Amino acid sequence: MTFEGEYILDGENVSRLRDSQLAQVRSHKVGFVFQSFNLLPRASALANVELPLSYSGVTRGRREKAMKALESVGLADRVRHRPTELSGGEQQRVAIARALVNDPAILLADEPTGNLDSKVGKEIIDLILELNRSRGTTVIIVTHDQKIAGETQRVIHLQDGLVVEEAQ
């Protein structure tokens, strides 16, 4: 199957970039929130959030940026805790802070509430949507949960990798 077209991200045509350039785009312009958190178990919340800054080559102000990201998700008092010392909701908040620390243009969240109870899941979705409103970051949430989909501005249904319906 051959696809044609252009892909513009934050004003840049990324469809023509080389692999090394695409890695830079992903590092600086895309934040990922995984269903299973993917936190480093032996690292503190602060160290987990600093990680993307390290990969991006940020040295100056790295700790301060990571602290600010943790503050933005309500975890300023848990920065020294390791993932095993945090609740599921707190771990997901660390994962969100990690995804946002580089101020990405787009945030991809794969079932961000899949491992959380409904109360904490609602708090996480509210947080993600508020960050969208306050920062202007484009947020794409992949979910099977119709309640979560109902909270968003736009819903696109996929089946077997194809758009089958777009609801407003």
SULHU-V876552 format. One record per residue. N is the residue number from 1. PHI is phi in whole degrees, -180 to 180 (* if undefined). PSI is psi in whole degrees, 0 to 359 (none if undefined). D_CENTER is the distance of its C-alpha to the mean C-alpha in Angstrom with 1 decimal. Layout:
BEGIN
n=N phi=PHI psi=PSI d_center=D_CENTER
n=N phi=PHI psi=PSI d_center=D_CENTER
END
This chain:
BEGIN
n=1 phi=* psi=130 d_center=29.5
n=2 phi=-111 psi=135 d_center=29.1
n=3 phi=-116 psi=143 d_center=26.6
n=4 phi=-127 psi=157 d_center=27.3
n=5 phi=136 psi=184 d_center=25.7
n=6 phi=-120 psi=153 d_center=23.5
n=7 phi=-127 psi=111 d_center=19.8
n=8 phi=-106 psi=122 d_center=19.2
n=9 phi=-123 psi=118 d_center=15.9
n=10 phi=54 psi=39 d_center=16.3
n=11 phi=84 psi=1 d_center=20.0
n=12 phi=-114 psi=131 d_center=20.2
n=13 phi=-78 psi=101 d_center=21.6
n=14 phi=-90 psi=354 d_center=19.6
n=15 phi=-69 psi=345 d_center=21.7
n=16 phi=-111 psi=9 d_center=24.4
n=17 phi=-83 psi=152 d_center=22.7
n=18 phi=-75 psi=165 d_center=23.8
n=19 phi=-56 psi=318 d_center=21.6
n=20 phi=-66 psi=324 d_center=21.5
n=21 phi=-70 psi=322 d_center=20.5
n=22 phi=-63 psi=322 d_center=17.7
n=23 phi=-62 psi=321 d_center=16.4
n=24 phi=-65 psi=318 d_center=16.5
n=25 phi=-61 psi=312 d_center=14.7
n=26 phi=-60 psi=319 d_center=11.7
n=27 phi=-67 psi=323 d_center=12.0
n=28 phi=-102 psi=333 d_center=12.3
n=29 phi=-117 psi=355 d_center=10.8
n=30 phi=-127 psi=129 d_center=7.8
n=31 phi=-109 psi=139 d_center=4.4
n=32 phi=-117 psi=130 d_center=3.8
n=33 phi=-117 psi=118 d_center=3.7
n=34 phi=-97 psi=150 d_center=7.4
n=35 phi=-59 psi=321 d_center=10.2
n=36 phi=-96 psi=18 d_center=12.3
n=37 phi=71 psi=312 d_center=10.1
n=38 phi=55 psi=44 d_center=11.7
n=39 phi=-88 psi=150 d_center=12.9
n=40 phi=-75 psi=119 d_center=16.1
n=41 phi=-65 psi=332 d_center=18.8
n=42 phi=-94 psi=359 d_center=21.2
n=43 phi=-103 psi=149 d_center=19.0
n=44 phi=-69 psi=168 d_center=18.6
n=45 phi=-57 psi=316 d_center=15.4
n=46 phi=-61 psi=314 d_center=16.2
n=47 phi=-64 psi=322 d_center=16.7
n=48 phi=-62 psi=320 d_center=13.5
n=49 phi=-74 psi=330 d_center=11.6
n=50 phi=-70 psi=337 d_center=14.3
n=51 phi=-53 psi=310 d_center=13.8
n=52 phi=-62 psi=330 d_center=11.7
n=53 phi=-66 psi=321 d_center=14.3
n=54 phi=-62 psi=312 d_center=17.0
n=55 phi=-64 psi=331 d_center=16.0
n=56 phi=-84 psi=355 d_center=15.9
n=57 phi=85 psi=11 d_center=19.3
n=58 phi=-76 psi=127 d_center=18.8
n=59 phi=-118 psi=314 d_center=21.7
n=60 phi=-77 psi=126 d_center=22.8
n=61 phi=76 psi=14 d_center=21.0
n=62 phi=-60 psi=311 d_center=18.4
n=63 phi=-62 psi=319 d_center=19.1
n=64 phi=-65 psi=319 d_center=19.3
n=65 phi=-64 psi=318 d_center=15.9
n=66 phi=-65 psi=319 d_center=14.3
n=67 phi=-62 psi=317 d_center=16.6
n=68 phi=-62 psi=320 d_center=15.7
n=69 phi=-64 psi=319 d_center=11.9
n=70 phi=-67 psi=322 d_center=13.2
n=71 phi=-62 psi=321 d_center=15.7
n=72 phi=-66 psi=339 d_center=13.4
n=73 phi=-107 psi=14 d_center=12.1
n=74 phi=78 psi=28 d_center=15.7
n=75 phi=-121 psi=28 d_center=16.1
n=76 phi=-60 psi=332 d_center=18.5
n=77 phi=-90 psi=3 d_center=21.1
n=78 phi=-122 psi=17 d_center=19.4
n=79 phi=-64 psi=331 d_center=18.5
n=80 phi=-90 psi=354 d_center=21.2
n=81 phi=-78 psi=143 d_center=20.5
n=82 phi=-86 psi=161 d_center=19.5
n=83 phi=-51 psi=321 d_center=17.3
n=84 phi=-68 psi=346 d_center=20.6
n=85 phi=-98 psi=5 d_center=21.6
n=86 phi=-116 psi=150 d_center=18.6
n=87 phi=-71 psi=169 d_center=18.4
n=88 phi=-59 psi=318 d_center=15.9
n=89 phi=-64 psi=320 d_center=14.4
n=90 phi=-67 psi=320 d_center=14.4
n=91 phi=-61 psi=319 d_center=12.8
n=92 phi=-67 psi=325 d_center=9.8
n=93 phi=-65 psi=322 d_center=9.8
n=94 phi=-62 psi=317 d_center=10.2
n=95 phi=-63 psi=322 d_center=7.2
n=96 phi=-68 psi=316 d_center=5.2
n=97 phi=-59 psi=318 d_center=7.8
n=98 phi=-62 psi=320 d_center=7.5
n=99 phi=-69 psi=333 d_center=4.2
n=100 phi=-97 psi=350 d_center=6.2
n=101 phi=-62 psi=332 d_center=9.5
n=102 phi=-91 psi=12 d_center=10.5
n=103 phi=49 psi=61 d_center=10.2
n=104 phi=-70 psi=157 d_center=8.7
n=105 phi=-76 psi=334 d_center=10.5
n=106 phi=-138 psi=140 d_center=8.0
n=107 phi=-118 psi=123 d_center=4.5
n=108 phi=-105 psi=121 d_center=5.1
n=109 phi=-121 psi=113 d_center=5.2
n=110 phi=-95 psi=106 d_center=8.5
n=111 phi=44 psi=57 d_center=10.8
n=112 phi=-65 psi=349 d_center=8.7
n=113 phi=-115 psi=7 d_center=12.2
n=114 phi=-59 psi=330 d_center=14.3
n=115 phi=-105 psi=18 d_center=15.4
n=116 phi=-122 psi=154 d_center=16.1
n=117 phi=-71 psi=168 d_center=19.2
n=118 phi=-64 psi=324 d_center=19.4
n=119 phi=-66 psi=310 d_center=19.7
n=120 phi=-68 psi=323 d_center=16.7
n=121 phi=-59 psi=317 d_center=14.7
n=122 phi=-63 psi=318 d_center=16.0
n=123 phi=-61 psi=319 d_center=15.1
n=124 phi=-66 psi=315 d_center=11.3
n=125 phi=-63 psi=317 d_center=11.5
n=126 phi=-59 psi=319 d_center=13.6
n=127 phi=-63 psi=312 d_center=11.3
n=128 phi=-61 psi=316 d_center=8.4
n=129 phi=-68 psi=325 d_center=11.4
n=130 phi=-67 psi=320 d_center=13.1
n=131 phi=-64 psi=324 d_center=10.5
n=132 phi=-61 psi=312 d_center=10.8
n=133 phi=-67 psi=316 d_center=14.5
n=134 phi=-79 psi=328 d_center=14.9
n=135 phi=-102 psi=340 d_center=13.0
n=136 phi=78 psi=14 d_center=13.5
n=137 phi=-72 psi=134 d_center=10.1
n=138 phi=-72 psi=130 d_center=10.2
n=139 phi=-118 psi=128 d_center=8.0
n=140 phi=-118 psi=119 d_center=8.9
n=141 phi=-112 psi=125 d_center=9.1
n=142 phi=-96 psi=123 d_center=11.3
n=143 phi=-154 psi=155 d_center=13.8
n=144 phi=-103 psi=355 d_center=17.4
n=145 phi=-86 psi=112 d_center=17.8
n=146 phi=-65 psi=331 d_center=19.8
n=147 phi=-64 psi=317 d_center=19.4
n=148 phi=-65 psi=314 d_center=15.7
n=149 phi=-58 psi=323 d_center=16.5
n=150 phi=-67 psi=343 d_center=19.2
n=151 phi=-83 psi=347 d_center=17.0
n=152 phi=-92 psi=168 d_center=15.5
n=153 phi=-78 psi=333 d_center=17.4
n=154 phi=-149 psi=139 d_center=17.8
n=155 phi=-124 psi=129 d_center=18.0
n=156 phi=-122 psi=122 d_center=18.7
n=157 phi=-93 psi=133 d_center=20.4
n=158 phi=-116 psi=146 d_center=20.5
n=159 phi=-142 psi=125 d_center=23.3
n=160 phi=53 psi=38 d_center=23.9
n=161 phi=82 psi=5 d_center=21.5
n=162 phi=-120 psi=148 d_center=23.2
n=163 phi=-71 psi=123 d_center=22.7
n=164 phi=-110 psi=338 d_center=25.3
n=165 phi=-167 psi=142 d_center=24.8
n=166 phi=-121 psi=121 d_center=23.0
n=167 phi=-104 psi=152 d_center=23.3
n=168 phi=-109 psi=none d_center=23.2
END
